Amino acid sequence: MGHTERYTNGETNGNAIPDHVIVQGIRFEPVTQQRKAYVPSKDSKLLHPGTARVNLAPSAESPYGTTKNGWAEKHAHQTVLQQHCDFFDQDRDGVIWPSDTFIGFHRVGFGIFLSVIAAFIIHINFSYPTAIGWLPDPMFRINLKNMHRTIHGGDTRTYDNEGRYVPQKFEEIFTKYADGRDYLTFTDMVNMLKGQRNVSDPIGWGGAIFEWGATYLMLWPADGRMMKEDIRAIFDGSIFYVIAERRAKGLKATPTTQ
């Protein structure tokens, strides 16, 4: 009793491990040492990172989520997954038409061809899972109230099966695949996609590749670095408005969410 937990990413040379030491990796399984779990710093303001947040997307750097322009307060009625899709709901009726998705992608910098492809892929795959009844929607619309049904394998698991946001899973994107850096390179992203794959799940692989490929194309970092806070703002959807506004003003589309 009274011990403070310590974490180690190595072994203890065969000695007994004290109860207050949590071993995160062993040399017999190198992958457990290469992909490090997230451990909050002692002075971290991100409390209980393993607990899913229903309407907030915090990180170690932004423990209160997106506060700019009152984002978190304005979207408190939506799950984080619904917030991610909010930009594409043009008329705020809770239904996203293929045309809405096309317009949304075009506003954030995708050309006409890529916007058509994106709308086709998204609505073909997500319309029926979000349908209100058993029959498919002939218009291929997406219902935001059922977005949690679109969760697939092979992703980071930052969204849970109810559309909530799990801070620890978000942080582990960077501890596992970026060695704790506050950005991802293209190579980091590829390694993450490989590392998160589930066996015999080609739909999940395809979904993850599409989502992260679109993320890289949208951010298109000049230095090859997708910044952590920009990625976090993609999860709650706030960055789409930032990019669209900058493009509308004729400014460089690269977001500045810091």
Residue pairs with C-beta under 8 A, 6 or more apart in sequence:
3 18
3 19
3 20
4 20
5 20
5 21
5 22
6 20
6 21
6 22
7 21
7 22
7 24
7 39
8 21
8 22
8 23
8 24
8 25
9 24
9 25
9 33
9 36
10 23
10 25
10 26
10 27
10 33
11 23
11 26
11 27
12 21
12 23
17 23
24 32
24 36
24 37
24 39
25 32
25 33
25 36
26 32
26 33
27 33
35 175
35 176
35 177
35 195
36 175
36 176
36 180
37 172
37 175
37 176
38 49
38 168
38 171
38 172
38 175
40 46
40 49
40 60
41 60
44 60
44 63
45 60
45 63
46 58
46 59
46 60
46 63
46 167
46 171
47 63
49 166
49 167
49 168
49 171
50 166
50 167
50 168
51 166
51 167
52 160
52 162
52 164
52 165
52 166
53 65
53 80
53 164
53 165
53 166
53 167
54 79
54 80
54 162
54 163
54 164
54 165
55 72
55 75
55 76
55 77
55 78
55 79
55 80
55 83
56 64
56 65
56 72
56 80
56 165
56 236
57 65
57 66
57 80
57 83
57 165
57 170
57 232
57 233
57 235
57 236
58 64
58 65
58 165
58 167
59 167
59 170
59 171
59 228
59 229
59 232
60 171
61 182
61 228
61 229
62 229
62 232
64 72
65 71
65 72
65 236
66 72
66 232
66 233
66 236
66 238
66 257
68 238
68 257
71 236
71 238
75 83
75 86
75 236
78 86
78 144
79 147
79 148
79 162
79 163
79 164
80 159
80 163
80 164
80 165
80 235
80 236
81 147
81 148
81 151
81 159
81 163
81 164
81 165
82 144
82 147
82 163
83 236
83 237
83 238
84 234
84 235
84 236
84 237
85 96
85 142
85 144
85 147
85 237
86 144
86 237
87 104
87 237
87 240
87 241
87 244
88 96
88 100
88 101
88 103
88 104
89 95
89 96
89 100
89 144
90 97
90 100
90 103
90 104
94 143
94 144
94 145
95 141
95 142
95 143
95 144
96 141
96 142
96 144
97 139
97 141
98 119
98 120
98 123
98 139
98 140
98 141
99 119
101 115
101 118
101 119
101 122
101 123
101 142
102 115
102 116
102 118
102 119
103 115
104 240
105 114
105 115
105 118
105 119
106 112
106 115
107 240
107 243
107 244
107 247
107 248
108 218
108 240
108 243
108 244
108 247
108 253
109 218
109 220
109 243
109 247
109 253
110 118
110 214
110 217
110 218
114 217
118 214
121 210
122 142
123 140
123 141
123 142
124 140
125 150
125 203
125 207
126 142
126 147
126 150
127 136
127 137
127 140
127 141
127 142
128 136
128 137
129 146
129 149
129 150
130 142
130 143
130 144
130 145
130 146
130 147
130 149
130 150
131 137
131 143
131 146
132 143
132 146
147 163
148 161
148 162
148 163
151 159
151 160
151 161
151 163
152 201
152 203
152 204
152 207
152 208
153 198
153 201
153 203
153 204
154 193
154 196
154 197
154 198
154 201
154 204
154 205
154 207
154 208
155 196
155 204
155 207
155 208
155 211
156 169
156 170
156 172
156 173
156 192
156 196
157 166
157 169
157 196
158 165
158 166
158 169
158 170
158 173
158 235
159 165
159 166
159 235
160 166
165 235
165 236
170 232
170 235
173 184
173 192
173 231
174 180
174 181
174 182
174 184
174 228
176 192
176 195
177 184
177 188
177 189
177 191
177 192
177 195
178 184
178 185
178 188
182 227
182 228
182 229
183 225
183 226
183 227
183 228
184 192
184 225
184 226
184 228
184 231
185 224
185 225
185 226
186 216
186 224
189 212
189 216
189 226
192 212
193 205
193 208
193 209
193 212
196 208
197 204
197 205
197 208
198 204
215 226
215 231
215 234
216 226
218 243
218 253
219 226
219 230
219 254
219 255
220 253
220 254
221 227
221 254
222 254
227 257
227 258
229 257
229 258
230 239
230 255
230 257
232 257
233 239
233 242
233 255
233 257
234 240
238 257
239 255
239 257
242 255
242 256
242 257
243 253
243 255
246 252
246 253
246 254
246 255
247 253
